[in-house]
Amino acid sequence: MIKTRRTPLWVFLAFSAIETRKGALRLIWASALFTLYCLPWNNLLNGALDDSIGPLLLINDWSWAAMMVPVTLWYIASLRWTDKHDGWVPRPVGAEI
């Protein structure tokens, strides 16, 4: 995304390396899936997971989920701001990266 004078810093930091809306949506979906992975499923299900699935879920506390929820919401808020203010204009030909 291109940083303009009206682009807030929090939006630019979220999508500084993202060039398209499709890329931003992929980032949001990846963050949402990782947030679901970060839930302590074994604790939530009271150890009901069998021995084949349980070892794949390595997280035993809420610390990662507590961090990932605000990050995902930040990305969503940044996408909404960018959509509302036409922030997905293509980079002009010859513009420096």
PyMOL commands that set and color helices and strands:
alter all, ss='L'
color gray80, all
select helices_A, chain A and resi 9-15+21-37+41-44+54-56+63-84
alter helices_A, ss='H'
color red, helices_A
deselect
rebuild
show_as cartoon
